[in-house]
Amino acid sequence: MEVLVRLIGAFQLIIAFLHWPYHMYLSYKKTHALPPIKSSLLTISAVELAKKIRRREMKSRTVVEAYIQRIKEVNPALNAVASDRFAEALADADKVDQFLSTANMGEEEIEKQTPFLGVPFTVKESIGLKGLSFSVGSLSRKDLKAPDDGNSVKNLKQAGAIPLCVTTTPEFCTSFETDNIVTGVTRNPYNIYRTCGGSSGGEGALLGSAASLIGIGSDIAGSIRIPAMYNGIYGHKPSPGLVSLNGHFPQSEDKNFSNFLVIGPMARYVDDLKPLLKIMSGEHAAQLRLDEEVDVSKVRIFYKEDAGFSLVAVPVDREIKCAIREATKFLEQAHSCQVQEADLKEMEDSVEIGAAVFLGMEGIPDIRDVPTKKSNEGQNIYLELLKANLGYSEFSITGLFFSLIVKHNLFIPKEKYGYYCEQNENLRKKINDMLKDNGVFIYPTHPVPALHHRESLYRTAGAMYTMIFNTLQLPSTHVPTGLDRNGLPIGFQVVAAEKQDRLCFAVAKALDAKFGGWVPPPSIQTEL
């Protein structure tokens, strides 16, 4: 435990308390309703849509048109699209329909070659989609277009899927809120006064509002799982090294960067996660043994409702704890799983462990390292923060705040880096030994539901629940469990040992039967 780190946490809680009246005011303020879901096509999984298209029961153009129309309906409220290719997507759909009208191939052969033929998808802007915006929220990159598709995008396109747009991110993906100078603030579909999360926030917002079905995100400290929770969808952080990082910005030369950063699937329906990861992993998919059936009754269930007691941590919401208890009880009673509380007292120090290991990397991308600047030496970060608060900086407040954390290593002494790396490795071995190839760990994704805009600046400790699994290099799936008392999505993550991603999917599938998965935002009156 680092005393100074905990003092910073205490200071942040004081700031949160002082902001409480304003946030209470926003909580009682009436939020704007999104337009109703008018098409039943928007409530069918990608796997089922692909099947209907292959069988010539439905045209790809009809599906693509429905999703383009939905994006146009909700994006004025959400501001989640960075750049689109709607005209090109419709042309792609017409080619699919033309192919199916003349092809002599059977359904099984089409599925084998192009399992997502004709199905639309969306992409986080930090993952290249050729010809579309690649600014990643940076003013210096404002007009930059992706020169090529990232490998994960290529793999999904080769599987027949049709990209619609790229979605918003915070500047350089450096925040758990999606807010930057180029595109502005992206809002939560369940309450526009709340953040959609980050850094895969635009993806989360479109998926949660039924404006996207499947998407590609990236995660280095919770950037898939936190938006998945905030927007009521499924999101999976894969085991590292299996989905290519080619085409992703930012990058780092540090060898550990590719162990911590992963590209993974986001989806409204649990059945779509496994086939998405299989496609995105390409030639590495065999290592995950995703085609092997998992008997859930033989999966051992470990759980913790929080990281442990701390006066300065963000407390885990009681409804999230209740959902974890309900989940473990369901798995024990309905599936005869062995359930026990995990003996992982080390999680109490996961802020220090995760932050020290992550911040100990060399060459962490800095938003001030931009092509228009030869050096950031003349850019005083404190002055830039002041200018940002007054609206005069070329950098975002959240990005500068991240740079400040990196600059001071979260006030963890550099000489303790080796100690925390050892702690991280010991914990990694302990959890892998505990879970083996037949166990999962149920744990909060984030301690509270979607925060108000800018609230994450003084609730940074909440990221301890996701970041630790990046430094531990373990796969994790966020599972939505419905809405809380305020109509906001809640849920938890299911973690497995290295390369045991299939166990995450199997348990998530079982829990989908209990909790029902994605729930449309209450303001949306579905008209099917």
C-alpha positions in Angstrom: 0.0 0.0 0.0 1.2 3.5 -0.9 0.2 6.1 1.6 0.4 9.0 -0.9 -1.7 7.1 -3.4 -4.4 6.5 -0.8 -4.3 10.2 0.2 -4.9 11.1 -3.4 -7.9 8.8 -3.3 -9.2 10.4 -0.1 -8.8 13.9 -1.8 -10.8 12.7 -4.8 -13.6 11.4 -2.5 -13.7 14.8 -0.9 -14.0 16.5 -4.4 -16.7 13.9 -5.3 -18.6 14.8 -2.1 -18.5 18.5 -2.9 -19.9 17.8 -6.4 -22.7 15.7 -5.0 -25.4 18.4 -5.0 -24.8 19.2 -8.7 -24.9 15.5 -9.6 -28.1 15.0 -7.6 -29.6 17.9 -9.5 -28.7 16.2 -12.8 -30.1 12.9 -11.5 -33.5 14.5 -11.1 -33.3 16.4 -14.4 -35.5 14.8 -17.1 -33.4 13.2 -19.7 -34.3 13.2 -23.4 -35.8 10.0 -24.9 -34.2 8.4 -27.8 -36.5 7.5 -30.8 -38.3 4.2 -30.6 -36.9 1.0 -32.1 -39.1 0.6 -35.1 -37.6 -2.4 -36.8 -37.5 -6.0 -35.5 -34.3 -6.4 -37.5 -32.5 -4.4 -34.8 -33.3 -7.0 -32.1 -31.8 -10.1 -33.8 -28.3 -11.4 -33.0 -25.6 -11.2 -35.7 -25.4 -15.0 -35.8 -29.2 -15.3 -36.5 -29.1 -12.4 -39.1 -26.2 -14.1 -40.9 -28.2 -17.3 -41.0 -31.3 -15.6 -42.5 -29.2 -13.8 -45.1 -27.5 -17.0 -46.1 -30.8 -18.7 -46.5 -32.1 -15.9 -48.7 -34.8 -15.2 -46.1 -33.6 -11.6 -45.8 -31.6 -9.2 -47.9 -28.4 -7.7 -46.6 -29.4 -4.3 -47.9 -32.6 -4.4 -45.8 -30.5 -5.0 -42.7 -27.8 -2.4 -43.5 -30.5 0.2 -44.3 -32.2 -0.5 -40.9 -28.9 0.1 -39.0 -28.0 3.2 -41.0 -31.4 4.6 -40.3 -31.1 3.8 -36.6 -27.7 5.5 -36.4 -29.1 8.6 -38.0 -32.0 8.6 -35.5 -29.9 8.3 -32.3 -26.6 10.0 -33.2 -27.8 13.6 -32.8 -28.4 12.8 -29.1 -25.4 10.5 -28.6 -22.7 12.0 -30.8 -21.0 8.6 -31.2 -20.0 8.5 -34.9 -16.6 9.9 -35.9 -16.9 9.1 -39.6 -19.2 6.9 -41.7 -19.3 5.0 -45.0 -23.0 4.6 -45.4 -23.1 4.8 -49.2 -20.3 2.3 -49.5 -21.9 0.0 -47.0 -25.2 -0.1 -49.0 -23.1 -0.9 -52.2 -21.4 -3.7 -50.3 -24.8 -5.0 -49.2 -26.1 -5.0 -52.8 -23.0 -7.0 -53.9 -23.9 -9.6 -51.2 -27.5 -9.8 -52.3 -26.4 -10.1 -56.0 -23.9 -12.9 -55.0 -26.6 -14.8 -53.1 -29.1 -14.5 -56.0 -26.7 -16.3 -58.4 -24.4 -18.4 -56.3 -24.8 -22.2 -56.4 -23.1 -22.6 -53.0 -25.0 -24.3 -50.2 -25.7 -22.6 -46.8 -23.0 -24.7 -45.0 -20.3 -23.7 -47.5 -21.2 -20.0 -47.4 -21.1 -20.2 -43.6 -17.7 -21.8 -43.6 -16.2 -19.2 -45.9 -18.1 -16.1 -44.8 -19.9 -16.7 -41.5 -21.0 -13.1 -41.1 -21.9 -12.5 -44.7 -24.0 -9.3 -45.1 -24.1 -8.4 -41.4 -23.2 -4.8 -40.5 -20.6 -3.9 -37.8 -18.9 -0.8 -36.4 -15.3 0.0 -35.4 -13.6 2.0 -32.7 -11.8 4.9 -34.5 -8.5 3.9 -33.0 -8.6 0.7 -35.1 -8.0 1.6 -38.7 -10.8 1.4 -41.2 -9.4 2.4 -44.6 -10.5 5.9 -45.7 -12.3 6.9 -42.6 -11.3 9.2 -39.8 -8.2 8.2 -37.8 -7.8 11.3 -35.6 -8.4 9.3 -32.3 -9.7 12.6 -30.8 -6.5 14.6 -31.4 -6.7 18.0 -32.9 -3.3 17.5 -34.5 -4.7 14.4 -36.4 -8.0 16.0 -37.2 -8.0 15.4 -41.0 -6.0 12.1 -40.9 -7.6 9.1 -42.6 -6.7 5.5 -42.0 -4.4 4.3 -44.8 -5.5 0.7 -44.5 -7.7 -1.6 -42.5 -6.4 -3.0 -39.3 -6.0 -6.8 -39.3 -9.0 -7.3 -37.0 -11.1 -5.3 -39.4 -9.7 -7.2 -42.4 -10.6 -10.5 -40.8 -14.2 -9.4 -40.1 -14.6 -8.1 -43.6 -13.2 -11.3 -45.1 -15.9 -13.1 -43.0 -18.5 -11.1 -45.0 -19.3 -8.4 -42.5 -19.9 -4.9 -43.7 -18.4 -1.9 -41.8 -20.7 1.1 -41.3 -18.7 3.7 -39.5 -15.9 4.4 -37.0 -16.9 5.5 -33.5 -15.6 8.2 -31.1 -12.9 7.8 -28.5 -11.2 10.1 -26.0 -8.0 11.7 -27.1 -5.4 9.0 -27.7 -7.7 6.6 -25.9 -6.4 8.1 -22.6 -9.7 8.3 -20.6 -12.6 6.4 -19.3 -14.8 9.1 -20.7 -15.3 9.8 -24.4 -14.8 13.5 -24.8 -12.3 15.3 -27.1 -11.8 18.6 -28.9 -12.4 17.1 -32.4 -15.8 15.4 -31.9 -16.9 16.6 -28.5 -18.8 14.7 -25.8 -20.3 11.3 -26.5 -23.4 10.6 -24.3 -24.9 7.6 -22.7 -28.1 6.2 -24.3 -29.6 5.4 -20.9 -29.1 9.0 -19.6 -27.5 11.7 -21.7 -26.2 13.4 -18.6 -24.0 10.4 -18.0 -20.8 9.3 -19.8 -20.8 6.3 -22.2 -17.4 5.4 -20.8 -14.1 5.0 -22.6 -12.1 4.5 -24.4 -14.4 2.4 -26.6 -17.2 4.7 -25.6 -18.7 5.5 -29.1 -18.9 1.7 -29.7 -20.7 1.2 -26.4 -23.1 4.0 -27.0 -24.2 2.8 -30.5 -24.5 -0.8 -29.3 -26.5 0.1 -26.2 -28.9 2.2 -28.3 -29.5 -0.6 -30.8 -27.7 1.4 -33.5 -25.0 -1.2 -33.9 -25.1 -5.0 -33.4 -21.5 -6.0 -33.2 -18.3 -3.9 -32.9 -14.6 -3.9 -32.5 -13.1 -2.2 -29.5 -9.7 -2.1 -27.7 -8.8 -2.5 -24.0 -5.7 -1.5 -22.1 -7.2 -0.8 -18.7 -10.9 -1.5 -19.0 -11.6 0.3 -22.3 -13.9 -2.4 -23.6 -15.4 -3.6 -20.3 -16.2 -0.3 -18.7 -18.2 1.0 -21.8 -19.8 -2.4 -22.0 -21.1 -2.0 -18.4 -22.1 1.6 -18.8 -24.1 0.9 -21.9 -25.6 -2.5 -20.9 -23.9 -4.8 -23.4 -21.3 -7.6 -23.6 -17.7 -6.9 -24.0 -14.7 -9.2 -24.0 -11.0 -8.5 -23.2 -9.3 -11.5 -24.9 -6.1 -13.2 -23.8 -3.2 -11.0 -25.1 -1.3 -11.8 -28.3 -4.1 -13.5 -30.2 -5.9 -10.6 -31.9 -3.4 -8.6 -34.0 -2.8 -5.0 -32.9 -1.9 -4.0 -36.5 -3.7 -0.8 -37.5 -4.2 0.4 -33.9 -3.3 3.9 -32.7 -1.7 4.7 -30.3 1.1 2.1 -30.0 4.3 1.8 -28.0 7.6 0.1 -28.5 7.6 -1.3 -25.0 7.3 -5.1 -25.2 4.7 -5.1 -22.4 2.4 -2.8 -24.4 1.2 -5.7 -26.5 0.6 -7.8 -23.4 -1.6 -5.1 -21.8 -3.4 -3.7 -24.9 -5.9 -6.0 -26.6 -8.4 -5.7 -29.4 -11.7 -7.5 -28.7 -15.4 -7.9 -29.6 -18.3 -5.9 -28.2 -21.9 -7.1 -28.8 -25.5 -6.8 -27.7 -26.0 -10.5 -27.7 -23.8 -13.1 -25.9 -24.0 -15.6 -28.8 -22.0 -13.3 -31.0 -18.9 -13.0 -28.8 -17.4 -16.4 -29.5 -17.7 -16.4 -33.3 -16.5 -12.7 -33.4 -13.3 -13.6 -31.4 -12.7 -16.6 -33.5 -12.8 -14.5 -36.7 -10.8 -11.6 -35.2 -8.1 -13.9 -33.9 -7.4 -15.3 -37.4 -4.7 -17.9 -37.5 -4.3 -17.7 -33.7 -7.9 -18.8 -33.0 -6.9 -22.5 -32.6 -5.0 -21.7 -29.4 -8.3 -20.7 -27.7 -10.1 -24.0 -28.5 -13.3 -22.1 -29.0 -15.0 -24.9 -30.8 -14.8 -27.2 -27.7 -18.0 -27.5 -25.8 -17.9 -26.4 -22.2 -19.9 -28.2 -19.6 -20.9 -25.3 -17.3 -21.7 -27.8 -14.4 -18.0 -28.7 -14.3 -16.8 -25.1 -14.1 -15.7 -24.0 -10.7 -16.9 -20.6 -9.7 -14.9 -18.2 -7.6 -16.1 -14.7 -6.6 -15.4 -11.5 -4.7 -17.9 -8.7 -4.3 -15.2 -6.0 -3.9 -11.4 -5.6 -3.7 -11.4 -5.4 0.0 -11.9 -2.7 2.6 -10.5 0.7 2.1 -11.6 4.1 3.3 -10.5 5.8 0.1 -11.6 3.4 -2.6 -14.8 3.9 -4.6 -17.3 1.6 -2.8 -19.0 -1.1 -4.9 -22.7 -0.3 -5.4 -24.9 -2.6 -3.4 -26.9 -3.6 -6.5 -23.7 -4.8 -8.2 -22.9 -6.9 -5.1 -26.4 -8.2 -5.1 -26.1 -9.2 -8.8 -22.9 -11.1 -8.0 -24.6 -13.0 -5.2 -27.6 -13.8 -7.5 -25.2 -15.0 -10.2 -23.3 -17.4 -8.0 -26.5 -18.7 -6.4 -28.0 -19.3 -9.9 -24.9 -21.2 -11.1 -24.8 -23.3 -7.9 -28.5 -24.2 -8.0 -29.3 -24.3 -11.8 -26.0 -25.7 -13.0 -24.6 -27.5 -9.9 -21.4 -25.5 -10.0 -19.0 -25.5 -7.1 -19.0 -22.0 -5.7 -16.6 -20.4 -3.3 -15.3 -17.0 -2.3 -11.8 -16.4 -3.7 -9.0 -16.0 -1.2 -7.4 -13.0 -3.0 -6.5 -10.4 -0.3 -3.9 -9.1 -2.8 -6.7 -7.4 -4.7 -6.7 -4.7 -2.0 -3.5 -3.4 -3.5 -4.6 -3.7 -7.1 -4.4 0.1 -7.6 -0.8 0.2 -6.8 0.1 -3.1 -8.5 -1.8 -2.3 -11.7 -0.7 1.4 -11.9 2.9 0.7 -11.1 3.3 -2.1 -13.7 1.3 -0.1 -16.4 3.0 3.2 -15.7 6.4 1.5 -15.6 6.3 0.9 -19.3 8.6 3.0 -21.5 7.2 5.2 -24.3 3.6 5.5 -23.0 1.9 7.6 -25.7 1.5 11.3 -24.7 -1.1 13.6 -26.3 1.6 16.3 -26.4 3.8 14.2 -28.6 2.1 15.3 -31.9 3.4 15.9 -35.4 2.9 19.6 -35.2 5.2 19.8 -32.1 8.9 19.0 -32.3 9.0 18.6 -28.6 6.6 18.9 -25.6 9.3 20.3 -23.4 7.9 23.8 -23.8 4.4 22.7 -23.0 4.0 23.0 -19.2 1.3 20.4 -18.3 -0.1 22.5 -15.5 -0.4 25.5 -17.7 -2.1 23.4 -20.4 -4.6 22.1 -17.8 -5.4 25.6 -16.8 -5.9 26.6 -20.4 -8.0 23.5 -21.1 -10.3 24.4 -18.2 -10.7 27.9 -19.8 -11.2 26.4 -23.3 -7.9 27.6 -24.8 -5.8 24.4 -25.0 -5.4 22.3 -28.1 -5.5 19.2 -25.8 -8.4 17.7 -23.9 -8.7 17.9 -20.1 -9.0 14.2 -19.7 -5.9 13.6 -21.9 -3.9 16.1 -20.0 -5.0 14.5 -16.7 -3.7 11.2 -17.9 -0.4 12.8 -18.9 -0.1 14.2 -15.4 -0.6 10.8 -13.9 2.1 9.3 -16.2 4.4 12.2 -15.4 4.3 11.5 -11.7 3.8 7.7 -12.0 0.7 8.2 -9.7 3.2 9.2 -7.1 4.4 5.6 -6.7 8.2 5.8 -6.3 10.1 4.5 -9.4 12.3 2.4 -7.1 9.3 0.3 -6.2 8.5 -0.7 -9.7 10.4 -4.0 -9.4 8.5 -4.8 -6.1 5.1 -4.3 -7.7 6.1 -6.2 -10.9 7.0 -9.1 -8.6 3.6 -8.7 -6.8 1.9 -8.7 -10.1 3.6 -11.8 -11.3 2.9 -13.6 -8.0 -0.8 -12.7 -8.3 -0.9 -13.8 -11.9 0.5 -17.2 -11.0 -1.9 -17.5 -8.0 -5.0 -16.7 -10.1 -3.9 -19.0 -12.9 -3.3 -21.8 -10.4 -6.6 -21.2 -8.8 -8.7 -21.2 -12.0 -6.7 -23.7 -14.1 -8.6 -24.8 -17.1 -12.0 -25.2 -15.4 -12.6 -22.2 -13.2 -13.8 -18.6 -13.5 -13.6 -15.6 -11.2 -16.7 -13.3 -10.9 -15.7 -9.8 -9.9 -17.1 -6.2 -10.3 -16.3 -4.6 -13.7 -16.6 -1.1 -12.2 -17.8 -0.2 -8.7 -20.6 2.1 -9.8 -22.8 2.5 -12.9 -22.2 5.2 -15.5 -20.7 8.3 -14.0 -21.8 11.9 -14.8 -19.6 13.6 -17.4 -16.2 14.6 -16.1 -16.9 12.7 -12.8 -14.3 10.1 -13.7 -11.5 12.7 -13.1 -12.1 12.3 -9.3 -13.1 8.7 -9.3 -10.1 7.2 -11.1 -9.7 4.5 -8.4 -12.7 2.7 -9.9 -10.5 1.5 -12.8 -8.7 -0.8 -10.3 -11.3 -3.4 -11.0 -10.4 -3.7 -14.7 -6.8 -2.5 -15.1 -5.5 -5.3 -12.9 -6.5 -8.0 -15.4 -4.7 -6.2 -18.2 -1.4 -6.4 -16.2 -2.3 -10.0 -15.2 -2.9 -10.8 -18.9 -6.1 -12.6 -18.1 -9.2 -12.8 -20.4 -12.4 -11.2 -19.0 -16.0 -10.8 -20.2 -18.4 -8.1 -19.0 -21.9 -9.6 -18.4 -24.8 -7.2 -18.2 -27.3 -8.0 -15.4 -30.1 -5.4 -16.1 -30.8 -1.9 -14.9 -30.3 -0.4 -11.4 -32.8 1.7 -9.4 -31.9 4.7 -11.5 -32.4 2.9 -14.9 -28.6 2.6 -15.5 -27.0 -0.7 -16.6 -25.0 -2.7 -14.1 -23.1 -6.0 -14.3 -19.8 -7.7 -13.5 -16.9 -9.4 -15.2 -16.2 -13.1 -15.6 -12.4 -13.7 -15.6 -10.6 -16.9 -16.7 -7.0 -18.2 -16.7 -4.8 -17.4 -19.7 -6.2 -18.6 -23.0 -9.3 -20.0 -21.3 -11.6 -17.4 -23.0 -14.1 -20.1 -23.9 -14.9 -20.5 -20.2 -15.8 -16.8 -20.0 -18.2 -17.2 -22.9 -19.8 -20.4 -21.5 -20.5 -18.8 -18.1 -21.7 -15.6 -19.7 -24.1 -17.6 -21.9 -25.4 -19.4 -18.8 -25.9 -16.1 -17.0 -27.7 -14.6 -20.0 -30.5 -17.0 -19.2 -30.7 -15.6 -15.7 -30.4 -11.9 -16.3 -31.6 -11.5 -19.9 -28.6 -9.7 -21.3 -29.0 -6.3 -23.0 -32.1 -4.3 -22.0 -33.2 -1.4 -24.2 -32.9 2.0 -22.5 -36.2 2.7 -20.6 -36.8 5.8 -22.6 -37.1 3.7 -25.8 -40.6 2.5 -26.3 -40.0 -0.4 -28.7 -42.4 -0.6 -31.6 -42.0 -3.9 -33.4 
